[in-house]
Amino acid sequence: MYDKVNRVPEMSHIDYGLGALAAGAFDSVADGARVDLALIYQNLLAEDELAGLEVFQRFYEIGSPAGLADTRKYFEAKESAK
């Protein structure tokens, strides 16, 4: 299930990382138009053309002061472990 608009409690994952898309994934988008990538993913899902890889390592976000601090601690710990 993938839907960033109509969320339900059963959704327990986030999408992050690298996306690799064939040019054809954008065939429905008019030249020069802007589109949310979530819509492209939803279209691919509807066509059974979307795959994902579940990972079990923590996701470190840097979009908030707390997230940035956690990320810095993570990299500092890795560096001092060398």
Protein Blocks (a to p, Z undefined) as FASTA:
>chain_A
ZZfklgcfklcbdcedjddddfklmmmpcghiacdfklmmmmmmmnopaccdddfbdcdd
fkbfklmmmmmmmmmmmmmmZZ
